[in-house]
């Protein structure tokens, strides 16, 4: 049995926010109405979450760099989130690179993509397509965005600009995503949150397993194994381990990466619990495979530029 990984870690998915800026409508709504989403009540994270808060949560995990993923900043204030991030003290390596938000079906999408491309720290774009017929579980404004010609034209442009695309969806959208990946073979898609196995029924998990298997066969797909506790609130190491095993069986360590999704994952687990599950689940792999999951895949996918001295 191989030892558990103890080297440097890149966290390729987390969020930061300052609620005094009034720029996060989903958090502001939850604060005012006590709204619950697919992962339950948001009350514990309705507070500012800055770099120092992240560093406190992650203190025991040897994090050397992170990727900040857009945190639902208001569409009424485009480009502001990356400018806000630029103004933070990032000497610790937190938010070394950004995944920015651009609504790809916006009439202004091409201009916004060009503007984000001018920032060397922006390496990708996320425009969530996760749609659910129950509004509290839906992250996207409408269904079938991936089939929209305007949305797809913007996707083609972000690919020409050299961005990766972070893809957040539900398992019942995976067949549509498969067609999308095949239509854009030069685009690198990074599937978020292990493909979001939200429906824990036997049928729901079977659909997730089948869809993830299909997406894992596409060479332009990568997988972030992140915030699995959002969809398994009564999790155990065994229940999460079974999901991680299927993720790795479909994508392999060289195309997968572990990520925290903090502070959102903090609704159901501590940072140390999340990474403890990751380390245990990967312990039977070779050290090179573990290094890929914790460091190398993220470093290469998001162009973090972390050298060999970090490994």
Helices and strands as residue ranges (DSSP letters): E 9-14, G 19-21, H 25-33, E 36-37, E 40-41, G 43-45, H 51-57, E 63-69, G 75-77, H 80-86, E 97-101, H 109-117, E 122-126, G 135-137, G 145-147, H 149-160, E 164-167, G 171-173, H 174-183, E 189-191, G 193-195, H 202-216, E 221-226, G 228-230, H 237-251, G 253-255, E 256-259, G 264-267, H 271-282, H 287-291, I 292-296, H 297-301, G 308-310
